[in-house]
Amino acid sequence: MGIIDLSPAEYEKFLFVLLRVGALIMFVPILGSAQVPNRIKVGLILFVSIAVFPMVHSRPMHDPKGLFELTIALFSEITIGLAVAYSARLIFTAVQIAGTIVDFQMGFGVVNVIDPQTETQVSITAQFQNILAILMFLALDAHHIIIGAIVESFFLINPQQIDFSTFTPEIMLILFKTTFVTAVKIAAPIMAILFFISVGLGLVARTVPQMNVFIVGFPLQIGIGLLMIGLSMSFFSILVHNEIEKLPENIFGIMQSFKA
């Protein structure tokens, strides 16, 4: 099937596929990064849409009767793509939250760097752990899972049966809660050690008032914090690996929530 030989009705279906795939790629981690040139994004969107369309062109699609229904149909396709990308982006959000918490406790709270992916300021530890999470994300072929999920969405979700009036964001809230739980798990070993160090320094300050605890405490917390970050790398990789393994289940849950 050539893209040039399509009928007007098939072009309309291709537009819906293009919007769903485009929303996914523009928002998904790594591929949707600001580092990726816009030309490459547009080319990738077109390539994936053309590759996907022959497999899904016979599936039920929107049949808008007017401009208002067309707008609702386009909004639905964009929402589905964003929802799939949202579940993947939460993995990196958990990593950045954990790194920010650790840096604040270590005394690096005001030391931020620019994250090339989002072009926002993040803490040093958050950026370091985010890079490791990206490498694990690619090594475990999670980007293939996302591309496969957008194809499966055309078979699992009938756009004509989506009813936003009955849609409940319960699955979104569950994923959002899981993100914070994962962030706490990643930061917990480091936070526990730094907490006991702070308690110990407080006791020293009370028993030996002549000692300047601030001068001793800052390098001690930084050194112990960096040491614990290195020692907890295996624990960090296990948590990120588990979250990536749960990605298909989370995406399927989001797709199920779109069914009326």
Protein Blocks (a to p, Z undefined) as FASTA:
>chain_A
ZZklpcfklmmmmmmmmmmmmmmmmmmghjlpmklcfklmmmmmmmmmmmmmmmmmmpcc
dddfbfklmmmmmmmmmmmmmmmmmmmmmmmmmmmmmmmmmmmmnopmmmccddfklopa
cdfklmmmmmmmmmmmmmnommmmmmmmmmmmmmmpcfklpcfklpccklmmmmmmmmmm
mmmmmmmmmmmmmmmmmmmmmmmmmmmmmbcfklmmmmmmmmmmmmmmmmmmmmmmmmmm
mmmmmmmmmmmmmmmmmpZZ
